[in-house]
Amino acid sequence: MRCAIAINRIDKAFSYLSDCFQGKRGVVMDIRKLSLTELGRDTPEEYRLRPKVKLFFVADHIRSGHNIGALFRIADAFCFSGVHLCGYHFDPSNPEVQKTALGAQHTVPWQHWPNTPACLDWLKSQGVELIGIEQTNRSIALQEMPVDKAKSYALVLGNEVRGISDEVLMLMDSFAVIPQFGTKHSINVSVVAGIAGWEFIRKMNLP
């Protein structure tokens, strides 16, 4: 019975879309992808001069070059102030980084730190608030996390297997968690970075 209802709904949906494409429902379907010229992206030189958002990514022993490259790509997309790589060190010329960063590793300021606490101590000295993106008993749902536009924030992301290390947990100012409703216990770190990064950008009322 449920299968029959589902099939009926799918048939109706396809019928509706067909009518739309044929103009029977008064909908003009002139859809095309924008060209690179129409997107109006900055050149690398222009981007470096653009004011940056007071947001940073901190990678706490993230071991995948693909994930590190994704952090650069996301930071570039949202005009983050920088990326801090702690522990594992991936040079921008690393093929894994290049594959996902697509050149963003050359436009986003970055720094490598031998250990994460040293990085966090420095960020705190600069007035940056540390937000651990982690599942803890103190975590606030990401959508409920208060964000002050006047402040600077570092979104701290942990290792793919262990998450944020125990010694680093104690240094956080607060924690945010992305609500999940499925059977798995985590989301890939690069996906987490994109979700958390956009949520902070959105709350800071920036384009």
C-alpha positions as CSV (number, residue, x, y, z in Angstrom):
1,M,0.0,0.0,0.0
2,R,2.8,2.4,1.0
3,C,4.7,1.6,-2.2
4,A,1.6,2.3,-4.3
5,I,1.1,5.7,-2.6
6,A,4.8,6.6,-3.1
7,I,4.7,5.7,-6.8
8,N,1.5,7.8,-7.2
9,R,3.2,10.8,-5.6
10,I,6.2,10.4,-7.8
11,D,4.0,10.2,-10.9
12,K,2.2,13.4,-9.9
13,A,5.6,15.1,-9.2
14,F,6.9,14.2,-12.7
15,S,3.6,15.3,-14.3
16,Y,3.9,18.7,-12.5
17,L,7.5,19.2,-13.6
18,S,6.6,18.2,-17.1
19,D,3.8,20.8,-17.2
20,C,6.2,23.4,-15.8
21,F,8.8,22.7,-18.5
22,Q,6.1,22.9,-21.2
23,G,4.8,26.2,-19.8
24,K,1.4,24.8,-18.9
25,R,1.6,26.2,-15.4
26,G,2.8,29.6,-16.2
27,V,6.4,28.9,-15.0
28,V,9.2,30.0,-17.2
29,M,12.0,27.4,-17.0
30,D,15.0,29.3,-18.3
31,I,17.7,27.7,-16.1
32,R,21.4,27.6,-16.9
33,K,24.6,27.5,-14.9
34,L,26.4,30.8,-14.5
35,S,29.8,31.2,-16.2
36,L,33.0,31.9,-14.3
37,T,32.8,35.5,-15.7
38,E,29.2,35.9,-14.4
39,L,30.2,34.7,-10.9
40,G,32.5,37.6,-10.6
41,R,35.1,36.0,-8.4
42,D,38.2,37.9,-7.2
43,T,41.6,37.2,-8.7
44,P,44.0,35.9,-6.1
45,E,45.6,39.3,-5.9
46,E,42.2,41.0,-5.3
47,Y,41.2,38.4,-2.7
48,R,44.3,39.1,-0.7
49,L,43.3,42.7,-0.4
50,R,39.7,41.9,0.6
51,P,38.8,42.5,4.3
52,K,38.6,39.1,6.0
53,V,36.0,37.7,8.5
54,K,37.3,37.4,12.1
55,L,37.1,33.6,11.9
56,F,39.8,30.9,11.9
57,F,40.0,27.2,11.5
58,V,42.2,25.2,13.9
59,A,43.1,21.7,12.8
60,D,44.0,19.6,15.9
61,H,46.0,16.7,14.4
62,I,43.9,16.3,11.3
63,R,45.8,13.6,9.4
64,S,44.1,13.7,5.9
65,G,45.6,16.0,3.3
66,H,42.2,15.9,1.6
67,N,40.5,17.3,4.7
68,I,43.2,19.9,5.1
69,G,42.7,21.0,1.5
70,A,39.0,21.3,2.2
71,L,39.6,23.5,5.1
72,F,41.5,25.9,2.9
73,R,38.8,25.8,0.2
74,I,36.1,26.5,2.8
75,A,38.1,29.3,4.4
76,D,38.7,30.9,1.0
77,A,35.0,30.7,0.2
78,F,33.9,32.4,3.4
79,C,36.9,34.8,3.6
80,F,38.2,33.5,6.9
81,S,41.2,35.2,8.4
82,G,43.3,32.1,8.4
83,V,43.9,28.4,9.0
84,H,46.1,27.0,11.8
85,L,47.5,23.5,11.3
86,C,48.5,21.7,14.5
87,G,50.5,18.5,14.8
88,Y,50.5,16.9,11.4
89,H,52.1,19.2,8.9
90,F,50.9,19.3,5.3
91,D,52.9,21.5,3.0
92,P,50.7,23.4,0.5
93,S,52.5,21.5,-2.3
94,N,51.2,18.2,-1.0
95,P,49.2,16.5,-3.8
96,E,46.4,15.5,-1.4
97,V,46.0,19.1,-0.2
98,Q,46.2,20.5,-3.8
99,K,43.4,18.1,-4.9
100,T,40.8,19.6,-2.7
101,A,42.2,23.1,-2.0
102,L,42.4,23.9,-5.7
103,G,44.8,26.8,-5.0
104,A,43.1,28.1,-1.9
105,Q,46.2,27.1,0.1
106,H,47.9,30.0,-1.7
107,T,45.2,32.6,-0.9
108,V,44.3,31.8,2.7
109,P,46.9,32.8,5.4
110,W,48.0,29.7,7.3
111,Q,50.5,28.7,10.0
112,H,51.8,25.4,11.3
113,W,52.2,24.7,15.0
114,P,54.0,21.6,16.4
115,N,51.3,21.3,19.1
116,T,47.7,22.6,19.4
117,P,47.9,24.2,22.9
118,A,50.7,26.6,21.8
119,C,48.4,27.7,18.9
120,L,45.4,28.2,21.2
121,D,47.4,30.1,23.7
122,W,48.5,32.5,21.0
123,L,45.0,32.9,19.6
124,K,43.7,33.6,23.1
125,S,46.4,36.3,23.5
126,Q,45.0,37.9,20.4
127,G,41.5,38.0,21.9
128,V,40.1,35.1,19.8
129,E,37.4,33.0,21.4
130,L,37.9,29.2,21.0
131,I,34.9,27.1,19.9
132,G,35.4,23.4,19.9
133,I,33.2,21.6,17.3
134,E,32.8,18.4,19.3
135,Q,30.2,16.2,21.0
136,T,30.6,16.8,24.7
137,N,28.3,17.1,27.7
138,R,28.8,20.9,27.5
139,S,28.0,21.3,23.8
140,I,25.4,23.7,22.5
141,A,23.5,22.9,19.3
142,L,25.3,24.8,16.5
143,Q,22.1,26.7,15.5
144,E,21.7,27.9,19.1
145,M,25.3,29.0,19.6
146,P,25.3,32.8,20.3
147,V,27.7,34.7,18.0
148,D,28.9,38.2,18.7
149,K,29.8,40.1,15.5
150,A,32.4,42.2,17.4
151,K,34.3,39.1,18.5
152,S,36.9,36.9,16.7
153,Y,36.4,33.1,16.8
154,A,38.5,30.0,16.1
155,L,36.6,26.9,15.2
156,V,38.6,24.0,16.5
157,L,38.3,20.7,14.6
158,G,39.6,17.4,15.8
159,N,41.3,14.3,14.5
160,E,39.3,12.1,12.1
161,V,39.3,9.2,14.6
162,R,39.8,10.6,18.1
163,G,38.2,14.1,17.7
164,I,39.6,17.0,19.7
165,S,42.3,15.7,22.0
166,D,41.7,15.7,25.7
167,E,44.3,18.3,26.6
168,V,42.8,20.6,24.0
169,L,39.2,20.1,25.3
170,M,40.2,21.9,28.5
171,L,41.3,25.0,26.7
172,M,38.0,25.7,24.9
173,D,35.8,28.6,25.8
174,S,32.7,26.7,24.6
175,F,31.5,23.8,22.4
176,A,29.1,23.5,19.5
177,V,27.7,20.3,18.1
178,I,25.9,19.7,14.8
179,P,22.6,17.8,15.6
180,Q,22.4,14.4,13.9
181,F,19.4,12.1,13.5
182,G,20.8,9.0,11.9
183,T,22.7,5.9,13.1
184,K,26.2,7.2,12.7
185,H,28.1,8.9,15.5
186,S,30.0,11.6,13.5
187,I,30.3,13.5,10.2
188,N,33.5,13.9,8.1
189,V,35.6,16.7,9.4
190,S,35.5,18.7,6.2
191,V,31.7,18.5,6.1
192,V,31.6,19.7,9.7
193,A,33.9,22.6,8.8
194,G,31.6,23.7,6.0
195,I,28.4,23.5,8.1
196,A,30.0,25.3,11.1
197,G,31.8,27.8,9.0
198,W,28.6,28.8,7.2
199,E,26.6,29.0,10.4
200,F,29.0,31.4,11.9
201,I,29.1,33.5,8.7
202,R,25.3,33.6,8.7
203,K,25.1,34.7,12.3
204,M,27.6,37.4,11.7
205,N,25.3,38.8,9.0
206,L,27.9,38.6,6.3
207,P,27.4,37.9,2.6
